[in-house]
């Protein structure tokens, strides 16, 4: 059954799925043409909408980049790596390894999506060193846990609308995480996925004759070379005292924020937490900078693509296209069904805009007016878009790239397994958004 479903899908993805940068270029053209054809805007007007709004999300772009980078740095710190090694030693069978890597990935991704991507991949490698298990499914299982990220502590949409001054604040105000991440319906969805995803991955474990194994020698990391420290600058770079003199006060500030001032979570707080934990756990500035060098490679797409998302948002809003789409959605959606249609539409859009932050920038001008007109719960609609974005990441390989790079695989190696999870998780999330 898995081969029948996955093989055609993998071939189609390999043949037709371009780089995400190509997606954003195509989406820009589609938005521009639609504004001209549907809203009767002139080409010059659309050009001005696009250019004037192109740099409208610079702060947001930096926040998204830091979510990825700080999560990576924390996941690659020595204490976290040692913890993963100890956890890996508890797996005694292929099935146990699959379930364990899925649970670790789910937990880490719920905490922070950048953290989850890296932890999942590193843990899969640790397990592959100790347990003889199909390496493709092991890595796919590590990636499948990523589907919960947008319902977790670092979900970009719930944290964005909980942050002062976000771009939709004039329309919906500030919506705290108690109404989104920690709402009953969201926690119920997360709980169901924590049960179903590991079980489905375990059931997909191939027979011995169909399994693909990895040469464990290929998984060994290159040994670190430490030269003799002679220059004063090198002593500062390798100073634990310097790192801790800055890192520990940062953590004390967070303790004050949460315990004494009763502060909540938002993008800035999450990034602050992971950055200063990474500073402390890496022990020296040099170790942190080495990790940063690797982390920043995965953020290239955010840097180049987010300005285009801002331009698309400007075209949709200023041309009236967002309002027209909202009215069309209202024409058949109801207060009860709008979360479902928001989820489905977000899943489709995510194939073209594989970024939660960028997707919210594009879809917020469409979904928020629809929700207000129908009297739907704004926080539930926002989470429906968030879940839709996370859901089709199981098909869109953009965010799998860091995992694949660490694991040494290609998208085609894992997408067949992810496709099965796509259908099952989609059904669970849909039910949760409408009925929970």
Secondary structure, 3 states (H helix, E strand, C coil): CHHHHHHHHHHHHHHHCCCHHHHHHHHHHHHHHHHHHCCCCCHHHHHHHHHHHCCCCHHHHHHHHHHHHHHHHHHCCHHHHHHHHHHHCCCCCHHHHHHHHHHHHHHHHHHCHHHHHHHHHHHHHHHHHHCCCCHHHHHHHHHHHHHHHHHCCCCHHHHHCCCCCCCCHHHHCCCCHHHCCCCHHHHHHHHHHHHHHHHHHHHCCCCHHHCCCCCHHHHCCCCCCCCCCCCHHHHHHCCHHHHHHHHHHHHHHHHHHHHHCCCCCCHHHHHHHHHHHHHHHHCCHHHHHHHHHHHHHHHHHHHHHHHHHHHHHHHHHHHCHHHHHHHHHHCCCCCCCHHHHHHHHHHHHHCCCCCHHHHHHHHHHHHHHHHHHHCCCHHHHHHHHHHHHHHHHHCCHHHHHHHHHHHCCCHHHHHHHHHHHHHHHHHHHHHHHHHC
